[in-house]
Amino acid sequence: MIHIVNGDVVGNKIGILTGDILVWREMYDFGPLAADISEKEWIKRRALFLMKK
């Protein structure tokens, strides 16, 4: 069994479960998002935002 979790905090908390734990560290939920722009513009905006962090 592989348990896929979002973030190290959750991964550390479920360490008692049997099987492997895969910590997914995705930052899509961090920063600006927009549905009305092209993929190229979206990538550009995300990159600029994340470079400031």
CHARMM-style PDB file with segment names, atoms N, HN, CA, C and O in Angstrom:
ATOM      1  N   MET     1       0.849  -1.167   0.000  1.00  0.00      PROA
ATOM      2  CA  MET     1       0.000   0.000   0.000  1.00  0.00      PROA
ATOM      3  C   MET     1       0.890   1.224   0.000  1.00  0.00      PROA
ATOM      4  O   MET     1       1.878   1.286   0.732  1.00  0.00      PROA
ATOM      5  N   ILE     2       0.540   2.191  -0.817  1.00  0.00      PROA
ATOM      6  HN  ILE     2      -0.262   2.140  -1.412  1.00  0.00      PROA
ATOM      7  CA  ILE     2       1.232   3.480  -0.844  1.00  0.00      PROA
ATOM      8  C   ILE     2       0.235   4.542  -0.388  1.00  0.00      PROA
ATOM      9  O   ILE     2      -0.864   4.655  -0.931  1.00  0.00      PROA
ATOM     10  N   HSD     3       0.630   5.301   0.598  1.00  0.00      PROA
ATOM     11  HN  HSD     3       1.523   5.209   1.038  1.00  0.00      PROA
ATOM     12  CA  HSD     3      -0.189   6.404   1.099  1.00  0.00      PROA
ATOM     13  C   HSD     3       0.400   7.696   0.536  1.00  0.00      PROA
ATOM     14  O   HSD     3       1.532   8.051   0.865  1.00  0.00      PROA
ATOM     15  N   ILE     4      -0.346   8.395  -0.301  1.00  0.00      PROA
ATOM     16  HN  ILE     4      -1.265   8.106  -0.568  1.00  0.00      PROA
ATOM     17  CA  ILE     4       0.106   9.655  -0.879  1.00  0.00      PROA
ATOM     18  C   ILE     4      -0.522  10.782  -0.076  1.00  0.00      PROA
ATOM     19  O   ILE     4      -1.745  10.876   0.029  1.00  0.00      PROA
ATOM     20  N   VAL     5       0.329  11.641   0.492  1.00  0.00      PROA
ATOM     21  HN  VAL     5       1.322  11.564   0.407  1.00  0.00      PROA
ATOM     22  CA  VAL     5      -0.160  12.720   1.346  1.00  0.00      PROA
ATOM     23  C   VAL     5       0.377  14.058   0.863  1.00  0.00      PROA
ATOM     24  O   VAL     5       1.366  14.116   0.132  1.00  0.00      PROA
ATOM     25  N   ASN     6      -0.278  15.119   1.273  1.00  0.00      PROA
ATOM     26  HN  ASN     6      -1.082  15.072   1.866  1.00  0.00      PROA
ATOM     27  CA  ASN     6       0.119  16.461   0.875  1.00  0.00      PROA
ATOM     28  C   ASN     6       0.879  17.125   2.020  1.00  0.00      PROA
ATOM     29  O   ASN     6       0.272  17.649   2.955  1.00  0.00      PROA
ATOM     30  N   GLY     7       2.195  17.102   1.943  1.00  0.00      PROA
ATOM     31  HN  GLY     7       2.688  16.677   1.184  1.00  0.00      PROA
ATOM     32  CA  GLY     7       3.021  17.798   2.923  1.00  0.00      PROA
ATOM     33  C   GLY     7       3.652  16.886   3.964  1.00  0.00      PROA
ATOM     34  O   GLY     7       3.140  15.813   4.282  1.00  0.00      PROA
ATOM     35  N   ASP     8       4.779  17.349   4.479  1.00  0.00      PROA
ATOM     36  HN  ASP     8       5.195  18.221   4.220  1.00  0.00      PROA
ATOM     37  CA  ASP     8       5.543  16.585   5.467  1.00  0.00      PROA
ATOM     38  C   ASP     8       4.807  16.425   6.796  1.00  0.00      PROA
ATOM     39  O   ASP     8       4.945  15.399   7.462  1.00  0.00      PROA
ATOM     40  N   VAL     9       4.035  17.424   7.178  1.00  0.00      PROA
ATOM     41  HN  VAL     9       3.923  18.257   6.636  1.00  0.00      PROA
ATOM     42  CA  VAL     9       3.320  17.345   8.457  1.00  0.00      PROA
ATOM     43  C   VAL     9       2.390  16.137   8.462  1.00  0.00      PROA
ATOM     44  O   VAL     9       2.373  15.362   9.418  1.00  0.00      PROA
ATOM     45  N   VAL    10       1.621  15.983   7.397  1.00  0.00      PROA
ATOM     46  HN  VAL    10       1.634  16.613   6.620  1.00  0.00      PROA
ATOM     47  CA  VAL    10       0.708  14.841   7.316  1.00  0.00      PROA
ATOM     48  C   VAL    10       1.503  13.542   7.220  1.00  0.00      PROA
ATOM     49  O   VAL    10       1.157  12.552   7.865  1.00  0.00      PROA
ATOM     50  N   GLY    11       2.553  13.540   6.428  1.00  0.00      PROA
ATOM     51  HN  GLY    11       2.835  14.344   5.903  1.00  0.00      PROA
ATOM     52  CA  GLY    11       3.374  12.345   6.298  1.00  0.00      PROA
ATOM     53  C   GLY    11       3.941  11.872   7.610  1.00  0.00      PROA
ATOM     54  O   GLY    11       4.008  10.669   7.865  1.00  0.00      PROA
ATOM     55  N   ASN    12       4.351  12.802   8.447  1.00  0.00      PROA
ATOM     56  HN  ASN    12       4.297  13.779   8.240  1.00  0.00      PROA
ATOM     57  CA  ASN    12       4.887  12.442   9.763  1.00  0.00      PROA
ATOM     58  C   ASN    12       3.800  11.950  10.715  1.00  0.00      PROA
ATOM     59  O   ASN    12       4.060  11.110  11.577  1.00  0.00      PROA
ATOM     60  N   LYS    13       2.610  12.459  10.563  1.00  0.00      PROA
ATOM     61  HN  LYS    13       2.398  13.141   9.862  1.00  0.00      PROA
ATOM     62  CA  LYS    13       1.520  12.068  11.463  1.00  0.00      PROA
ATOM     63  C   LYS    13       0.986  10.675  11.170  1.00  0.00      PROA
ATOM     64  O   LYS    13       0.480  10.017  12.079  1.00  0.00      PROA
ATOM     65  N   ILE    14       1.081  10.205   9.934  1.00  0.00      PROA
ATOM     66  HN  ILE    14       1.492  10.739   9.196  1.00  0.00      PROA
ATOM     67  CA  ILE    14       0.536   8.887   9.620  1.00  0.00      PROA
ATOM     68  C   ILE    14       1.625   7.820   9.558  1.00  0.00      PROA
ATOM     69  O   ILE    14       1.423   6.757   8.972  1.00  0.00      PROA
ATOM     70  N   GLY    15       2.742   8.095  10.143  1.00  0.00      PROA
ATOM     71  HN  GLY    15       2.905   8.959  10.619  1.00  0.00      PROA
ATOM     72  CA  GLY    15       3.853   7.161  10.143  1.00  0.00      PROA
ATOM     73  C   GLY    15       3.553   5.815  10.773  1.00  0.00      PROA
ATOM     74  O   GLY    15       4.309   4.864  10.574  1.00  0.00      PROA
ATOM     75  N   ILE    16       2.479   5.712  11.521  1.00  0.00      PROA
ATOM     76  HN  ILE    16       1.865   6.485  11.682  1.00  0.00      PROA
ATOM     77  CA  ILE    16       2.128   4.444  12.169  1.00  0.00      PROA
ATOM     78  C   ILE    16       1.455   3.469  11.210  1.00  0.00      PROA
ATOM     79  O   ILE    16       1.323   2.287  11.530  1.00  0.00      PROA
ATOM     80  N   LEU    17       1.027   3.940  10.041  1.00  0.00      PROA
ATOM     81  HN  LEU    17       1.134   4.899   9.781  1.00  0.00      PROA
ATOM     82  CA  LEU    17       0.371   3.057   9.077  1.00  0.00      PROA
ATOM     83  C   LEU    17       1.382   2.134   8.415  1.00  0.00      PROA
ATOM     84  O   LEU    17       2.549   2.493   8.258  1.00  0.00      PROA
ATOM     85  N   THR    18       0.940   0.959   8.031  1.00  0.00      PROA
ATOM     86  HN  THR    18      -0.008   0.667   8.158  1.00  0.00      PROA
ATOM     87  CA  THR    18       1.827   0.062   7.302  1.00  0.00      PROA
ATOM     88  C   THR    18       1.839   0.465   5.838  1.00  0.00      PROA
ATOM     89  O   THR    18       0.866   1.022   5.329  1.00  0.00      PROA
ATOM     90  N   GLY    19       2.921   0.186   5.181  1.00  0.00      PROA
ATOM     91  HN  GLY    19       3.711  -0.267   5.595  1.00  0.00      PROA
ATOM     92  CA  GLY    19       3.065   0.543   3.777  1.00  0.00      PROA
ATOM     93  C   GLY    19       3.995   1.738   3.607  1.00  0.00      PROA
ATOM     94  O   GLY    19       4.567   2.249   4.570  1.00  0.00      PROA
ATOM     95  N   ASP    20       4.128   2.160   2.378  1.00  0.00      PROA
ATOM     96  HN  ASP    20       3.664   1.745   1.596  1.00  0.00      PROA
ATOM     97  CA  ASP    20       5.004   3.292   2.064  1.00  0.00      PROA
ATOM     98  C   ASP    20       4.228   4.595   2.115  1.00  0.00      PROA
ATOM     99  O   ASP    20       3.030   4.631   1.834  1.00  0.00      PROA
ATOM    100  N   ILE    21       4.929   5.673   2.479  1.00  0.00      PROA
ATOM    101  HN  ILE    21       5.902   5.643   2.707  1.00  0.00      PROA
ATOM    102  CA  ILE    21       4.330   6.999   2.515  1.00  0.00      PROA
ATOM    103  C   ILE    21       5.056   7.863   1.493  1.00  0.00      PROA
ATOM    104  O   ILE    21       6.275   8.021   1.553  1.00  0.00      PROA
ATOM    105  N   LEU    22       4.303   8.418   0.562  1.00  0.00      PROA
ATOM    106  HN  LEU    22       3.312   8.290   0.514  1.00  0.00      PROA
ATOM    107  CA  LEU    22       4.854   9.323  -0.440  1.00  0.00      PROA
ATOM    108  C   LEU    22       4.349  10.722  -0.119  1.00  0.00      PROA
ATOM    109  O   LEU    22       3.148  10.986  -0.180  1.00  0.00      PROA
ATOM    110  N   VAL    23       5.274  11.617   0.225  1.00  0.00      PROA
ATOM    111  HN  VAL    23       6.249  11.402   0.275  1.00  0.00      PROA
ATOM    112  CA  VAL    23       4.898  12.987   0.539  1.00  0.00      PROA
ATOM    113  C   VAL    23       4.951  13.802  -0.744  1.00  0.00      PROA
ATOM    114  O   VAL    23       6.005  13.938  -1.366  1.00  0.00      PROA
ATOM    115  N   TRP    24       3.803  14.340  -1.128  1.00  0.00      PROA
ATOM    116  HN  TRP    24       2.947  14.229  -0.623  1.00  0.00      PROA
ATOM    117  CA  TRP    24       3.694  15.150  -2.332  1.00  0.00      PROA
ATOM    118  C   TRP    24       3.797  16.608  -1.907  1.00  0.00      PROA
ATOM    119  O   TRP    24       3.019  17.076  -1.076  1.00  0.00      PROA
ATOM    120  N   ARG    25       4.745  17.312  -2.474  1.00  0.00      PROA
ATOM    121  HN  ARG    25       5.377  16.932  -3.149  1.00  0.00      PROA
ATOM    122  CA  ARG    25       4.970  18.718  -2.103  1.00  0.00      PROA
ATOM    123  C   ARG    25       4.644  19.611  -3.285  1.00  0.00      PROA
ATOM    124  O   ARG    25       5.540  20.077  -3.990  1.00  0.00      PROA
ATOM    125  N   GLU    26       3.385  19.842  -3.494  1.00  0.00      PROA
ATOM    126  HN  GLU    26       2.657  19.464  -2.921  1.00  0.00      PROA
ATOM    127  CA  GLU    26       2.933  20.647  -4.615  1.00  0.00      PROA
ATOM    128  C   GLU    26       2.456  21.996  -4.116  1.00  0.00      PROA
ATOM    129  O   GLU    26       1.809  22.081  -3.073  1.00  0.00      PROA
ATOM    130  N   MET    27       2.765  23.035  -4.843  1.00  0.00      PROA
ATOM    131  HN  MET    27       3.290  22.966  -5.691  1.00  0.00      PROA
ATOM    132  CA  MET    27       2.423  24.381  -4.399  1.00  0.00      PROA
ATOM    133  C   MET    27       1.323  25.012  -5.249  1.00  0.00      PROA
ATOM    134  O   MET    27       1.239  26.239  -5.316  1.00  0.00      PROA
ATOM    135  N   TYR    28       0.489  24.221  -5.893  1.00  0.00      PROA
ATOM    136  HN  TYR    28       0.557  23.225  -5.839  1.00  0.00      PROA
ATOM    137  CA  TYR    28      -0.600  24.792  -6.687  1.00  0.00      PROA
ATOM    138  C   TYR    28      -1.589  25.571  -5.820  1.00  0.00      PROA
ATOM    139  O   TYR    28      -2.250  26.492  -6.299  1.00  0.00      PROA
ATOM    140  N   ASP    29      -1.683  25.205  -4.571  1.00  0.00      PROA
ATOM    141  HN  ASP    29      -1.146  24.456  -4.182  1.00  0.00      PROA
ATOM    142  CA  ASP    29      -2.630  25.891  -3.701  1.00  0.00      PROA
ATOM    143  C   ASP    29      -2.033  27.117  -3.035  1.00  0.00      PROA
ATOM    144  O   ASP    29      -2.642  27.694  -2.134  1.00  0.00      PROA
ATOM    145  N   PHE    30      -0.847  27.521  -3.469  1.00  0.00      PROA
ATOM    146  HN  PHE    30      -0.352  27.052  -4.201  1.00  0.00      PROA
ATOM    147  CA  PHE    30      -0.140  28.637  -2.870  1.00  0.00      PROA
ATOM    148  C   PHE    30       0.053  29.718  -3.922  1.00  0.00      PROA
ATOM    149  O   PHE    30       0.776  29.514  -4.896  1.00  0.00      PROA
ATOM    150  N   GLY    31      -0.578  30.848  -3.735  1.00  0.00      PROA
ATOM    151  HN  GLY    31      -1.165  31.014  -2.943  1.00  0.00      PROA
ATOM    152  CA  GLY    31      -0.397  31.945  -4.671  1.00  0.00      PROA
ATOM    153  C   GLY    31      -1.553  32.142  -5.621  1.00  0.00      PROA
ATOM    154  O   GLY    31      -2.592  31.494  -5.489  1.00  0.00      PROA
ATOM    155  N   PRO    32      -1.375  33.046  -6.592  1.00  0.00      PROA
ATOM    156  CA  PRO    32      -2.473  33.413  -7.484  1.00  0.00      PROA
ATOM    157  C   PRO    32      -2.793  32.326  -8.503  1.00  0.00      PROA
ATOM    158  O   PRO    32      -1.901  31.651  -9.016  1.00  0.00      PROA
ATOM    159  N   LEU    33      -4.069  32.175  -8.780  1.00  0.00      PROA
ATOM    160  HN  LEU    33      -4.794  32.724  -8.364  1.00  0.00      PROA
ATOM    161  CA  LEU    33      -4.528  31.256  -9.817  1.00  0.00      PROA
ATOM    162  C   LEU    33      -5.559  31.986 -10.670  1.00  0.00      PROA
ATOM    163  O   LEU    33      -6.244  32.884 -10.180  1.00  0.00      PROA
ATOM    164  N   ALA    34      -5.673  31.614 -11.920  1.00  0.00      PROA
ATOM    165  HN  ALA    34      -5.117  30.885 -12.317  1.00  0.00      PROA
ATOM    166  CA  ALA    34      -6.671  32.218 -12.806  1.00  0.00      PROA
ATOM    167  C   ALA    34      -7.041  31.206 -13.879  1.00  0.00      PROA
ATOM    168  O   ALA    34      -6.178  30.515 -14.420  1.00  0.00      PROA
ATOM    169  N   ALA    35      -8.325  31.125 -14.180  1.00  0.00      PROA
ATOM    170  HN  ALA    35      -9.026  31.687 -13.741  1.00  0.00      PROA
ATOM    171  CA  ALA    35      -8.801  30.172 -15.181  1.00  0.00      PROA
ATOM    172  C   ALA    35      -8.981  30.814 -16.555  1.00  0.00      PROA
ATOM    173  O   ALA    35      -9.163  30.114 -17.551  1.00  0.00      PROA
ATOM    174  N   ASP    36      -8.932  32.128 -16.609  1.00  0.00      PROA
ATOM    175  HN  ASP    36      -8.784  32.697 -15.800  1.00  0.00      PROA
ATOM    176  CA  ASP    36      -9.243  32.821 -17.859  1.00  0.00      PROA
ATOM    177  C   ASP    36      -8.014  33.279 -18.640  1.00  0.00      PROA
ATOM    178  O   ASP    36      -8.108  34.212 -19.437  1.00  0.00      PROA
ATOM    179  N   ILE    37      -6.864  32.642 -18.425  1.00  0.00      PROA
ATOM    180  HN  ILE    37      -6.787  31.884 -17.778  1.00  0.00      PROA
ATOM    181  CA  ILE    37      -5.645  33.004 -19.152  1.00  0.00      PROA
ATOM    182  C   ILE    37      -5.061  31.758 -19.826  1.00  0.00      PROA
ATOM    183  O   ILE    37      -5.435  30.628 -19.509  1.00  0.00      PROA
ATOM    184  N   SER    38      -4.155  31.987 -20.744  1.00  0.00      PROA
ATOM    185  HN  SER    38      -3.852  32.904 -21.002  1.00  0.00      PROA
ATOM    186  CA  SER    38      -3.530  30.859 -21.444  1.00  0.00      PROA
ATOM    187  C   SER    38      -2.586  30.111 -20.514  1.00  0.00      PROA
ATOM    188  O   SER    38      -2.170  30.634 -19.480  1.00  0.00      PROA
ATOM    189  N   GLU    39      -2.255  28.887 -20.891  1.00  0.00      PROA
ATOM    190  HN  GLU    39      -2.593  28.462 -21.730  1.00  0.00      PROA
ATOM    191  CA  GLU    39      -1.326  28.098 -20.074  1.00  0.00      PROA
ATOM    192  C   GLU    39       0.033  28.783 -19.989  1.00  0.00      PROA
ATOM    193  O   GLU    39       0.667  28.782 -18.934  1.00  0.00      PROA
ATOM    194  N   LYS    40       0.478  29.364 -21.097  1.00  0.00      PROA
ATOM    195  HN  LYS    40      -0.037  29.365 -21.954  1.00  0.00      PROA
ATOM    196  CA  LYS    40       1.775  30.049 -21.114  1.00  0.00      PROA
ATOM    197  C   LYS    40       1.788  31.218 -20.129  1.00  0.00      PROA
ATOM    198  O   LYS    40       2.752  31.394 -19.383  1.00  0.00      PROA
ATOM    199  N   GLU    41       0.716  32.017 -20.128  1.00  0.00      PROA
ATOM    200  HN  GLU    41      -0.067  31.874 -20.734  1.00  0.00      PROA
ATOM    201  CA  GLU    41       0.620  33.151 -19.208  1.00  0.00      PROA
ATOM    202  C   GLU    41       0.507  32.666 -17.760  1.00  0.00      PROA
ATOM    203  O   GLU    41       1.080  33.270 -16.854  1.00  0.00      PROA
ATOM    204  N   TRP    42      -0.233  31.575 -17.547  1.00  0.00      PROA
ATOM    205  HN  TRP    42      -0.698  31.085 -18.284  1.00  0.00      PROA
ATOM    206  CA  TRP    42      -0.374  31.014 -16.208  1.00  0.00      PROA
ATOM    207  C   TRP    42       0.981  30.591 -15.663  1.00  0.00      PROA
ATOM    208  O   TRP    42       1.305  30.891 -14.513  1.00  0.00      PROA
ATOM    209  N   ILE    43       1.775  29.901 -16.467  1.00  0.00      PROA
ATOM    210  HN  ILE    43       1.512  29.658 -17.400  1.00  0.00      PROA
ATOM    211  CA  ILE    43       3.109  29.454 -16.045  1.00  0.00      PROA
ATOM    212  C   ILE    43       3.982  30.660 -15.720  1.00  0.00      PROA
ATOM    213  O   ILE    43       4.711  30.654 -14.727  1.00  0.00      PROA
ATOM    214  N   LYS    44       3.910  31.689 -16.550  1.00  0.00      PROA
ATOM    215  HN  LYS    44       3.318  31.695 -17.356  1.00  0.00      PROA
ATOM    216  CA  LYS    44       4.702  32.898 -16.324  1.00  0.00      PROA
ATOM    217  C   LYS    44       4.329  33.554 -14.993  1.00  0.00      PROA
ATOM    218  O   LYS    44       5.210  33.915 -14.213  1.00  0.00      PROA
ATOM    219  N   ARG    45       3.029  33.708 -14.730  1.00  0.00      PROA
ATOM    220  HN  ARG    45       2.313  33.415 -15.363  1.00  0.00      PROA
ATOM    221  CA  ARG    45       2.583  34.325 -13.479  1.00  0.00      PROA
ATOM    222  C   ARG    45       2.990  33.507 -12.264  1.00  0.00      PROA
ATOM    223  O   ARG    45       3.436  34.062 -11.260  1.00  0.00      PROA
ATOM    224  N   ARG    46       2.839  32.195 -12.351  1.00  0.00      PROA
ATOM    225  HN  ARG    46       2.477  31.744 -13.167  1.00  0.00      PROA
ATOM    226  CA  ARG    46       3.208  31.317 -11.230  1.00  0.00      PROA
ATOM    227  C   ARG    46       4.710  31.408 -10.966  1.00  0.00      PROA
ATOM    228  O   ARG    46       5.137  31.490  -9.815  1.00  0.00      PROA
ATOM    229  N   ALA    47       5.506  31.393 -12.029  1.00  0.00      PROA
ATOM    230  HN  ALA    47       5.160  31.326 -12.965  1.00  0.00      PROA
ATOM    231  CA  ALA    47       6.964  31.461 -11.866  1.00  0.00      PROA
ATOM    232  C   ALA    47       7.367  32.775 -11.198  1.00  0.00      PROA
ATOM    233  O   ALA    47       8.187  32.776 -10.280  1.00  0.00      PROA
ATOM    234  N   LEU    48       6.802  33.886 -11.649  1.00  0.00      PROA
ATOM    235  HN  LEU    48       6.136  33.886 -12.395  1.00  0.00      PROA
ATOM    236  CA  LEU    48       7.130  35.172 -11.047  1.00  0.00      PROA
ATOM    237  C   LEU    48       6.740  35.212  -9.577  1.00  0.00      PROA
ATOM    238  O   LEU    48       7.494  35.726  -8.750  1.00  0.00      PROA
ATOM    239  N   PHE    49       5.587  34.682  -9.246  1.00  0.00      PROA
ATOM    240  HN  PHE    49       4.974  34.264  -9.917  1.00  0.00      PROA
ATOM    241  CA  PHE    49       5.134  34.653  -7.860  1.00  0.00      PROA
ATOM    242  C   PHE    49       6.069  33.801  -6.997  1.00  0.00      PROA
ATOM    243  O   PHE    49       6.480  34.226  -5.917  1.00  0.00      PROA
ATOM    244  N   LEU    50       6.399  32.608  -7.470  1.00  0.00      PROA
ATOM    245  HN  LEU    50       6.066  32.262  -8.347  1.00  0.00      PROA
ATOM    246  CA  LEU    50       7.216  31.691  -6.671  1.00  0.00      PROA
ATOM    247  C   LEU    50       8.656  32.176  -6.539  1.00  0.00      PROA
ATOM    248  O   LEU    50       9.316  31.861  -5.549  1.00  0.00      PROA
ATOM    249  N   MET    51       9.160  32.938  -7.515  1.00  0.00      PROA
ATOM    250  HN  MET    51       8.624  33.194  -8.319  1.00  0.00      PROA
ATOM    251  CA  MET    51      10.518  33.482  -7.417  1.00  0.00      PROA
ATOM    252  C   MET    51      10.619  34.520  -6.297  1.00  0.00      PROA
ATOM    253  O   MET    51      11.696  34.735  -5.741  1.00  0.00      PROA
ATOM    254  N   LYS    52       9.503  35.158  -5.972  1.00  0.00      PROA
ATOM    255  HN  LYS    52       8.628  34.983  -6.424  1.00  0.00      PROA
ATOM    256  CA  LYS    52       9.495  36.171  -4.911  1.00  0.00      PROA
ATOM    257  C   LYS    52       9.498  35.556  -3.527  1.00  0.00      PROA
ATOM    258  O   LYS    52       9.781  36.255  -2.554  1.00  0.00      PROA
ATOM    259  N   LYS    53       9.196  34.283  -3.404  1.00  0.00      PROA
ATOM    260  HN  LYS    53       8.965  33.716  -4.195  1.00  0.00      PROA
ATOM    261  CA  LYS    53       9.098  33.626  -2.091  1.00  0.00      PROA
ATOM    262  C   LYS    53      10.435  33.165  -1.602  1.00  0.00      PROA
ATOM    263  OT1 LYS    53      10.531  32.594  -0.516  1.00  0.00      PROA
TER     264      LYS     53
END
